[in-house]
């Protein structure tokens, strides 16, 4: 016999995946208003620029993998940034299918304005946390990321949700 008479409930306000996703969406939407209004760039374009600010040369594939963005979204962002003279592409000599993305001088100047604005916004967001809470937050997120990576590596990971208890 099962639990046919018991109604399963899920209070999303106490469900970690929902809370993380909801907070991330709100943060992304709020921060995006800054770079859309002040710099006329989209969330996808911001993510491309953020990766290029961190690494001088990157491929669209690397951005897709690192930022967990789909290929079409990255491709559209790169095309728009290229059309505006913010990034440029060069083709790999070893593999003609691979294109390296780099910031132009205009792109570097834009990133030099964007990054401080984003950092300032982040500082305002986390000013409610103590230094220890801020460090703990990153430590906890890292632990959860490592655990998720372990779970993804399990053979039964894709087979469905596992019951505990």
C-alpha positions as CSV (number, residue, x, y, z in Angstrom):
1,X,0.0,0.0,0.0
2,X,1.2,3.5,-0.6
3,X,0.5,6.9,0.9
4,X,-2.6,7.5,-1.3
5,X,-4.4,9.3,1.5
6,X,-1.6,11.7,2.2
7,X,-1.2,14.8,0.1
8,X,2.4,15.7,-0.7
9,X,3.1,19.3,-0.2
10,X,6.1,21.5,-1.0
11,X,6.5,24.9,0.6
12,X,8.7,26.6,-2.0
13,X,9.8,29.2,0.5
14,X,11.7,26.4,2.3
15,X,12.9,24.6,-0.8
16,X,16.5,25.5,-1.5
17,X,16.5,25.0,-5.3
18,X,13.6,27.4,-5.6
19,X,15.0,30.0,-3.2
20,X,18.4,30.0,-5.0
21,X,16.8,30.3,-8.4
22,X,14.4,33.0,-7.3
23,X,17.1,35.0,-5.7
24,X,19.4,34.6,-8.7
25,X,16.7,35.7,-11.1
26,X,15.9,38.7,-9.0
27,X,19.5,39.7,-8.8
28,X,20.1,39.2,-12.5
29,X,17.0,41.2,-13.5
30,X,17.9,44.1,-11.1
31,X,21.5,44.2,-12.1
32,X,20.6,43.9,-15.8
33,X,18.6,47.2,-15.5
34,X,21.9,48.9,-14.8
35,X,23.7,47.6,-17.9
36,X,20.7,47.9,-20.1
37,X,19.9,51.5,-19.2
38,X,23.5,52.8,-18.8
39,X,25.4,50.7,-21.3
40,X,22.7,49.3,-23.7
41,X,23.8,45.7,-23.2
42,X,21.7,42.6,-22.5
43,X,22.2,40.0,-19.8
44,X,23.8,37.6,-22.4
45,X,26.1,40.4,-23.6
46,X,27.1,41.2,-20.1
47,X,28.0,37.6,-19.4
48,X,30.2,37.4,-22.6
49,X,31.9,40.7,-21.6
50,X,32.4,39.4,-18.0
51,X,34.2,36.3,-19.3
52,X,36.3,38.4,-21.7
53,X,37.2,40.7,-18.8
54,X,38.5,37.7,-16.9
55,X,40.2,36.0,-19.8
56,X,41.8,37.9,-22.7
57,X,40.8,35.3,-25.3
58,X,37.9,32.9,-25.1
59,X,35.7,30.9,-27.5
60,X,32.0,31.0,-27.7
61,X,31.9,27.3,-26.7
62,X,33.9,28.1,-23.6
63,X,31.4,30.8,-22.7
64,X,28.5,28.4,-23.2
65,X,30.1,25.9,-20.9
66,X,31.3,28.3,-18.2
67,X,28.2,30.5,-18.1
68,X,25.7,27.7,-18.7
69,X,24.2,29.5,-21.7
70,X,22.9,28.0,-24.8
71,X,24.8,28.3,-28.0
72,X,22.2,30.4,-29.8
73,X,22.0,33.0,-27.0
74,X,25.8,33.3,-26.9
75,X,26.0,33.6,-30.7
76,X,23.4,36.4,-30.8
77,X,25.2,38.3,-28.0
78,X,28.6,37.9,-29.7
79,X,27.1,39.1,-33.1
80,X,25.6,42.2,-31.4
81,X,28.8,43.0,-29.5
82,X,30.8,42.5,-32.7
83,X,28.4,44.8,-34.7
84,X,28.9,47.5,-32.1
85,X,32.8,47.1,-32.3
86,X,33.0,45.8,-28.7
87,X,34.5,42.3,-29.6
88,X,36.2,40.8,-32.5
89,X,36.8,37.3,-33.7
90,X,39.8,35.6,-35.1
91,X,39.9,32.1,-36.5
92,X,42.1,29.4,-35.1
93,X,45.0,28.4,-37.3
94,X,44.8,24.8,-36.1
95,X,41.0,24.4,-36.5
96,X,39.1,26.7,-38.8
97,X,35.8,26.0,-37.0
98,X,37.1,27.6,-33.8
99,X,36.9,31.3,-33.4
100,X,38.6,33.2,-30.6
101,X,36.8,36.2,-29.1
102,X,38.7,39.3,-27.9
103,X,37.7,42.7,-26.6
104,X,38.4,45.7,-28.9
105,X,39.9,48.8,-27.4
106,X,36.3,50.1,-27.3
107,X,35.3,46.9,-25.5
108,X,38.0,47.2,-23.0
109,X,36.9,50.8,-22.2
110,X,33.3,49.6,-21.8
111,X,34.4,46.8,-19.5
112,X,36.4,49.3,-17.5
113,X,33.1,51.2,-16.8
114,X,30.9,48.1,-16.4
115,X,33.0,46.2,-13.9
116,X,33.2,49.0,-11.3
117,X,29.4,49.6,-11.7
118,X,28.7,45.9,-11.2
119,X,31.1,45.6,-8.2
120,X,29.5,48.7,-6.6
121,X,26.0,47.2,-7.1
122,X,27.2,43.9,-5.6
123,X,28.8,45.7,-2.6
124,X,25.5,47.5,-2.0
125,X,23.6,44.2,-2.1
126,X,25.9,42.4,0.3
127,X,26.5,45.3,2.7
128,X,23.8,43.7,5.0
129,X,26.2,40.7,5.5
130,X,29.2,40.7,7.9
131,X,32.6,39.8,6.4
132,X,32.3,36.3,7.9
133,X,28.8,35.8,6.5
134,X,30.1,36.8,3.1
135,X,33.0,34.3,3.3
136,X,30.6,31.7,4.6
137,X,28.2,32.3,1.8
138,X,30.8,31.6,-0.8
139,X,32.1,28.6,1.2
140,X,28.6,27.1,1.4
141,X,27.9,27.7,-2.3
142,X,31.2,26.0,-3.2
143,X,30.3,23.0,-1.0
144,X,26.9,22.7,-2.7
145,X,28.5,23.0,-6.2
146,X,31.0,20.2,-5.3
147,X,28.1,18.0,-4.0
148,X,26.1,18.6,-7.1
149,X,29.0,17.7,-9.3
150,X,29.4,14.4,-7.3
151,X,25.7,13.8,-7.7
152,X,25.8,14.5,-11.4
153,X,28.6,11.9,-11.8
154,X,26.5,9.1,-10.2
155,X,25.3,6.6,-12.7
156,X,21.7,6.8,-11.5
157,X,21.7,10.7,-11.5
158,X,19.5,10.9,-14.6
159,X,17.1,8.2,-13.5
160,X,14.9,10.4,-11.5
161,X,14.6,11.8,-8.0
162,X,15.8,9.8,-5.1
163,X,13.9,9.4,-1.9
164,X,15.7,9.9,1.3
165,X,14.9,8.8,4.8
